[in-house]
Amino acid sequence: MSEPKPSPQPAPGAHREHHYSPAELALLWGLSEDAIRRLFRHEPGVLVLSNSGSHGKRSYTTLRIPETIARHVHERLSVKRDKGHVYLPTPKLVKQSFMT
């Protein structure tokens, strides 16, 4: 018989860290709750609590986002600076038609 694998242990004090709801982060970051859910749904370390919809009822998923994970994602999405230069995404060029 094989030995059971040990379950991963949370970081010390992780349970005491503030966990944001999507509504809280949406308010803080000026985004919609749906945008926050899309950003964090598959992010490692985010608590995903689901109930399976029973008796014809829909299922619900609750996200709780640890503060350290929120900071990490915010840094990853922030504008990067290198030697005084700011790198921004290249905007798409929009062709304009002018009536002459």
Helices and strands as residue ranges (DSSP letters): G 14-16, E 19-20, H 22-29, H 33-40, E 47-51, E 60-66, H 67-77, E 80-82, E 85-87
